[in-house]
């Protein structure tokens, strides 16, 4: 993706390359251009309005990864120049508490989806194996659309990067076995659009323990190495070996002030009898600068969420709602058109099948007619022969009768002749009777053949009438074949930042926690799916291939704990007790 407009390069301009997780942008900026100017230019180019979540990451001349400051000139921030110019990574800097409620624009959801997916696949964010398979099925739906057996041939997903390598290594499963399990869930997502799939992906990902946590290595007063994690809800303290379960936490509504002095980082919390201070120690002062920057930005968003929406956000939500409604109508229309097209194609196939049947019936009728005609001709020939034979027999009978008469007339000559003639007469009479009987039989056979000929001609007539009726019906049938148819982060004037908390903040926190519990109840079906897959692949697990985080996650699952239950339990104690716990590590 290229910038829509590029001015002619001049000697007072320098090239800038901005990478996102799915595109690259190129610009030419004036030497006096600030970070804010570049950031606004990028947001306008990609159509992003929820700018407060994002920032620009770059490598400085010392090889450190830094966030670009919005209020300073780009070239004054010690950027490491490459042959392509200044190279930046446009990415999420802050994370929402509830992705479904806070992420309004589709482009914002897509940017978070790509970044979280990359973090999970690169194992920067830990994801349990069963959740990895479910998320992979959503990623496939987002890329390819609805599951289609004709397109999704075996082996199609094997070359895709869908699962963390850590998950693949710890199970005795072939790529085909993983593909089969991904396809099982992929087929269940039929009908979901890309924005719906990406939102479901983020809903599941936000429940991962490492989602939206920026880790910084620190030590306490006893020089114990731990991590401090900056999140949308506050600061979490993790042991060096366990980045999943925090040992203690400091919610934003309990923090009064944050500041740093060199390598020291101070957090002052609210208590009834005064403020309680906690001190962190970082290896480098620059880490404290970034830590303070993230604390300020996350706290500002924390306060912003607990206030009524601004007119800009209300307008964006209204536009997003209207756009979703419009897309929903369009999807329903497309689905209806697709259904009608499939029905038309099915009807076309049925009509073609019916046409073939009719053609077969017509061929069979023609064959029957041909056979009837041949049978009629054969019967006519037999009848002619029978008539001729009967006529011949009648002539012979007449001749015999005449001979009998003649013999009777000459029988009187002599007695011997008489006896002889009588014998001959009897023989002749017997022969005559036999010939008469034979003639009678021939006559009867002739009559029978005449009747068969009559029946054959009637059958021939009926066959012709049936064929004519069939052809007439076929010609009148109509076969219808339907054609396929941000505000910028404020400059840190000093190393101190006061967090002003309203009196009803605790009540708001309780309400947010209540909404979180309701969401977890709604996600019970997803949890049941994950439990089923976990049980299915448990027997194929290779124990020695499990990482420490895998073992910790498995223990949490056995105890029935999750990200939110752990945070709730840690926040239930007093602030002073949590500070004392951190300092005694």
Secondary structure, DSSP 8 states (H G I E B T S, - for coil): ---S------TTEEEEEEE-SS-EEEEEEETT-BHHHHHHHHHHHHT---GGGEEEEEEBTTS-EEE--SSSBGGGS-B--BTTBEEEEEEE-S--S-HHHH--SHHHHHHHHHHHHHHHHTTSS---HHHHHHHHHHHHHHHH-S--TTTS-TTTTTTS--S-HHHHHTB---HHHHHHHHHHHHGGGTT--HHHHHHHHHHHHTTSTTTT-EEEEEE-TT--EEEEEE-SSEEEEEESS-SSS-SEEEEGGGEEEEEEETTEEEEEE--TTS-EEEEEE-S-HHHHHHHHHHHHHHHHHHHHHTS---HHHHHHHHHHHHHHHHHHHHHHHHHHHHHHHHHHHHHHHHHHHHHHHHHHHHHHHHHHHHHHHHHHHHHHHHHHHHHHHHHHHHHHHHHHHHHHHHHHHTTTS-HHHHHHHHHHHHHHHHHHHHHHHHHHHHHHHHHHHHHHHHHHHHHHHHHHHHHHHHHHHHHH-----------------SSEEE----TTHHHHHHHHHHHHHHHHHHTHHHHHHHHHHHHHHGGGB-GGG--HHHHHHHHHHHHT--HHHHHHHHHTS-HHHHHHHHHT-
